[in-house]
Amino acid sequence: MTDEFLTSREIAYLTQTEHRFVLERACDALIEAGINPNEFWHDYQSIEHGPGKELWLPKREAMISLKSDWYSNKARAAVQAVFETWERTRD
């Protein structure tokens, strides 16, 4: 897996979407694309909510997870901008 990824919680923040909906839509989109979402699950610990699960998504999988019509172009652009910033600073 690449070092550059966004967590599903970060995607939720960037797209102003509840995390549970990001998880649901991401898993559906990945499965539809023939990608096993289980490869991207990770545990996390939150001070507010305790232990939980999140997805760590590299650029390709993150963009696939945003294919739902529910996400606006502005939301997709916010996620893509993060990856593009990393790519510019890496080069």
BAZA-250758 format. One record per residue: x, y, z of N, C-alpha, C in turn; residue number from 0. Coordinates in pm, whole numbers. Layout:
BEGIN
MIFI:X:Y:Z:X:Y:Z:X:Y:Z:NUM
...
***
This chain:
BEGIN
MIFI:85:-118:0:0:0:0:89:124:0:0
MIFI:48:224:-71:120:349:-76:122:417:62:1
MIFI:221:503:83:227:578:207:123:689:212:2
MIFI:73:729:98:-22:838:91:-164:783:85:3
MIFI:-239:807:190:-376:762:196:-455:859:281:4
MIFI:-583:857:264:-674:929:353:-757:826:428:5
MIFI:-784:854:553:-872:766:626:-1016:803:592:6
MIFI:-1105:709:616:-1247:737:591:-1296:850:682:7
MIFI:-1235:864:800:-1274:976:887:-1228:1109:830:8
MIFI:-1110:1112:768:-1064:1234:702:-1152:1268:582:9
MIFI:-1191:1165:508:-1280:1187:394:-1415:1240:443:10
MIFI:-1463:1187:554:-1588:1237:612:-1577:1386:644:11
MIFI:-1465:1425:702:-1443:1566:735:-1439:1651:608:12
MIFI:-1361:1607:510:-1345:1685:387:-1475:1698:308:13
MIFI:-1557:1595:313:-1682:1595:235:-1803:1636:319:14
MIFI:-1779:1664:445:-1886:1703:538:-1998:1598:540:15
MIFI:-1955:1473:556:-2045:1358:556:-2022:1278:683:16
MIFI:-2127:1223:740:-2109:1138:857:-2022:1018:821:17
MIFI:-1933:982:914:-1838:874:889:-1909:744:851:18
MIFI:-2016:712:916:-2087:586:887:-2134:581:742:19
MIFI:-2172:695:687:-2215:698:547:-2096:684:452:20
MIFI:-1983:744:489:-1862:729:408:-1823:582:403:21
MIFI:-1824:516:518:-1790:373:522:-1883:291:434:22
MIFI:-2012:314:449:-2111:237:373:-2093:257:222:23
MIFI:-2082:381:180:-2069:411:37:-1936:363:-19:24
MIFI:-1829:378:61:-1697:335:15:-1695:183:-5:25
MIFI:-1747:110:91:-1748:-36:78:-1830:-79:-43:26
MIFI:-1946:-19:-61:-2030:-53:-177:-1957:-25:-308:27
MIFI:-1894:92:-318:-1826:131:-441:-1705:42:-468:28
MIFI:-1629:9:-363:-1512:-77:-381:-1554:-216:-426:29
MIFI:-1657:-271:-362:-1705:-404:-402:-1753:-402:-547:30
MIFI:-1825:-297:-584:-1874:-286:-722:-1757:-280:-821:31
MIFI:-1644:-223:-777:-1526:-215:-863:-1440:-341:-858:32
MIFI:-1484:-441:-782:-1410:-567:-772:-1293:-560:-676:33
MIFI:-1298:-466:-582:-1191:-448:-483:-1245:-489:-346:34
MIFI:-1167:-568:-274:-1208:-614:-142:-1181:-504:-39:35
MIFI:-1283:-443:20:-1261:-336:117:-1193:-385:245:36
MIFI:-1197:-516:271:-1134:-569:393:-983:-544:396:37
MIFI:-923:-523:279:-779:-496:273:-743:-359:331:38
MIFI:-842:-273:351:-817:-135:391:-866:-100:531:39
MIFI:-922:-197:603:-973:-172:738:-859:-158:838:40
MIFI:-874:-64:929:-779:-43:1039:-855:-3:1164:41
MIFI:-799:-38:1278:-856:2:1406:-805:141:1441:42
MIFI:-887:216:1513:-842:344:1567:-902:363:1705:43
MIFI:-846:455:1779:-893:487:1913:-929:635:1916:44
MIFI:-1051:666:1953:-1097:804:1961:-1123:840:2107:45
MIFI:-1080:956:2147:-1107:1001:2284:-1258:1015:2304:46
MIFI:-1327:1067:2204:-1472:1088:2213:-1552:960:2208:47
MIFI:-1517:871:2115:-1603:755:2087:-1541:620:2121:48
MIFI:-1417:617:2167:-1353:490:2199:-1301:421:2074:49
MIFI:-1288:288:2079:-1233:215:1963:-1331:210:1848:50
MIFI:-1276:204:1728:-1359:197:1609:-1280:144:1491:51
MIFI:-1345:138:1378:-1283:93:1253:-1291:207:1152:52
MIFI:-1190:214:1068:-1189:311:960:-1118:248:841:53
MIFI:-1138:307:725:-1069:264:605:-950:356:580:54
MIFI:-838:300:538:-723:378:493:-718:360:343:55
MIFI:-751:466:268:-768:455:124:-663:533:46:56
MIFI:-582:462:-35:-492:530:-128:-576:607:-230:57
MIFI:-511:688:-309:-583:778:-401:-684:705:-489:58
MIFI:-641:598:-554:-732:528:-646:-858:482:-574:59
MIFI:-842:418:-460:-957:365:-386:-1040:479:-326:60
MIFI:-974:586:-284:-1049:701:-232:-1138:761:-339:61
MIFI:-1083:776:-459:-1162:836:-567:-1275:741:-611:62
MIFI:-1248:611:-611:-1354:514:-642:-1464:524:-537:63
MIFI:-1426:540:-411:-1525:544:-303:-1614:667:-311:64
MIFI:-1570:769:-384:-1648:893:-396:-1734:897:-522:65
MIFI:-1744:786:-593:-1815:786:-720:-1965:802:-703:66
MIFI:-2016:778:-585:-2160:790:-561:-2210:929:-599:67
MIFI:-2329:932:-658:-2391:1060:-694:-2420:1145:-571:68
MIFI:-2415:1084:-454:-2442:1158:-332:-2337:1266:-309:69
MIFI:-2211:1240:-351:-2103:1336:-330:-2104:1442:-438:70
MIFI:-2087:1566:-398:-2082:1676:-494:-1944:1684:-558:71
MIFI:-1935:1756:-668:-1805:1779:-731:-1712:1853:-635:72
MIFI:-1768:1942:-554:-1688:2015:-455:-1626:1918:-354:73
MIFI:-1703:1819:-309:-1653:1720:-215:-1541:1637:-278:74
MIFI:-1563:1591:-400:-1460:1514:-471:-1333:1597:-490:75
MIFI:-1351:1724:-525:-1237:1812:-548:-1157:1832:-419:76
MIFI:-1223:1839:-306:-1154:1857:-178:-1062:1738:-149:77
MIFI:-1112:1618:-175:-1031:1497:-153:-917:1491:-254:78
MIFI:-947:1517:-379:-843:1512:-482:-735:1616:-456:79
MIFI:-771:1732:-404:-674:1838:-375:-570:1794:-273:80
MIFI:-612:1715:-176:-517:1664:-76:-412:1577:-143:81
MIFI:-457:1483:-227:-362:1395:-295:-271:1474:-390:82
MIFI:-326:1571:-460:-246:1652:-552:-141:1735:-477:83
MIFI:-176:1784:-360:-79:1857:-278:36:1766:-239:84
MIFI:5:1645:-198:110:1549:-163:198:1518:-283:85
MIFI:135:1501:-400:211:1470:-520:305:1585:-557:86
MIFI:258:1707:-544:342:1824:-576:461:1835:-480:87
MIFI:437:1810:-351:545:1823:-253:644:1708:-263:88
MIFI:598:1596:-316:686:1478:-330:783:1496:-447:89
MIFI:738:1561:-553:820:1575:-675:930:1677:-660:90
***
